[in-house]
Amino acid sequence: MSDQNIEKPVSSPMASTSVVDIFMELLGHLGRQGKVGVGRAQERGRHELEIRQLKKDRSKRLEKLGREVMALVDGGELTHPGLAAHMAHIQGLDRKIQAEFASQLSGAEQDGDLAEE
């Protein structure tokens, strides 16, 4: 019987070692790539935070400038038709805010009156 002479493949310890080495090399490569990706994300986050802070500082500076311009217009030291229109609009908004606030206070007082009865 010639079937008996068929040799069975023998697993070589060297073959398993090379697969393990390849796997370990792959894991090492993935780890290095992950560190690079994390570094890039950190750098991008730092830049976004810096841009957000600069925009916040700019907005605060514009608010301060607006308050100073309003004070100059109110004091008669600065006149311009565009500024006058904006001032009138802001004053209208201020009146609406005051009216809403007064309405809220009177509503709270009425609720308090009902609770006492």
C-alpha positions in Angstrom: 0.0 0.0 0.0 1.5 3.2 -1.1 -0.9 5.2 1.0 1.1 4.3 4.0 4.1 6.1 2.7 2.3 9.5 2.6 4.1 11.8 4.9 2.1 14.0 7.2 3.0 17.7 7.2 4.8 18.4 10.4 4.2 21.8 11.9 7.5 23.5 12.3 8.2 25.5 15.5 9.9 28.0 13.2 6.7 28.6 11.2 4.7 29.5 14.3 7.5 31.7 15.6 7.5 33.7 12.3 3.7 34.1 12.4 4.0 35.4 16.0 6.8 37.7 14.9 4.7 39.0 12.0 1.7 39.5 14.4 3.9 41.3 16.9 5.4 43.5 14.2 1.9 44.3 13.0 0.8 45.2 16.5 3.8 47.4 17.0 3.1 49.2 13.7 -0.5 49.7 14.7 0.6 51.1 18.1 3.0 53.5 16.5 0.3 54.7 14.0 -2.1 55.1 16.9 0.4 57.3 18.8 0.9 59.4 15.6 -2.9 59.8 15.2 -3.4 60.8 18.9 -0.6 63.4 18.5 -2.3 64.9 15.5 -5.6 65.0 17.3 -4.0 66.7 20.3 -2.4 69.3 18.0 -5.6 69.9 16.1 -7.5 70.3 19.5 -4.9 72.8 20.7 -5.3 74.9 17.5 -9.1 74.8 17.8 -9.0 75.8 21.4 -6.7 78.7 20.5 -9.0 79.9 17.7 -12.0 79.7 20.0 -10.2 81.8 22.7 -9.2 84.4 20.1 -12.8 84.6 18.8 -14.0 85.0 22.4 -11.5 87.8 23.0 -12.5 89.5 19.8 -16.2 89.3 20.8 -15.5 90.8 24.2 -13.5 93.6 22.6 -16.3 94.4 20.1 -18.8 94.5 23.1 -16.5 97.0 24.9 -16.1 99.0 21.7 -19.9 99.1 21.3 -20.4 100.3 24.9 -17.8 103.0 24.4 -19.5 104.2 21.2 -22.9 104.2 22.9 -21.5 106.4 25.7 -19.9 108.7 23.1 -23.2 109.0 21.2 -25.2 109.6 24.4 -22.7 112.3 25.4 -23.0 114.0 22.1 -19.3 113.5 21.3 -20.0 111.3 18.3 -22.7 111.7 15.6 -23.4 109.6 12.6 -26.8 108.6 11.0 -25.9 104.9 11.1 -25.0 105.1 14.8 -28.2 106.9 15.5 -30.3 104.2 13.9 -28.5 101.5 15.8 -28.9 103.4 19.1 -32.6 103.8 18.5 -32.9 100.1 17.9 -31.0 99.2 21.0 -33.0 101.7 23.1 -36.2 100.0 21.7 -34.9 96.6 22.8 -34.0 98.0 26.2 -37.6 99.2 26.6 -39.0 95.8 25.6 -36.6 94.1 28.1 -37.8 96.4 30.8 -41.5 95.8 29.9 -41.0 92.0 30.0 -39.2 92.3 33.3 -42.0 94.4 34.8 -44.6 92.0 33.4 -42.7 89.1 35.0 -42.6 90.9 38.4 -46.3 91.7 38.3 -47.1 88.2 37.4 -45.1 86.8 40.3 -46.8 89.3 42.6 -50.2 88.2 41.4 -49.2 84.5 41.9 -48.2 85.4 45.5 -51.6 87.1 46.1 -53.4 84.0 44.9 -51.3 81.8 47.2 -52.3 84.0 50.2 -56.0 83.7 49.6 
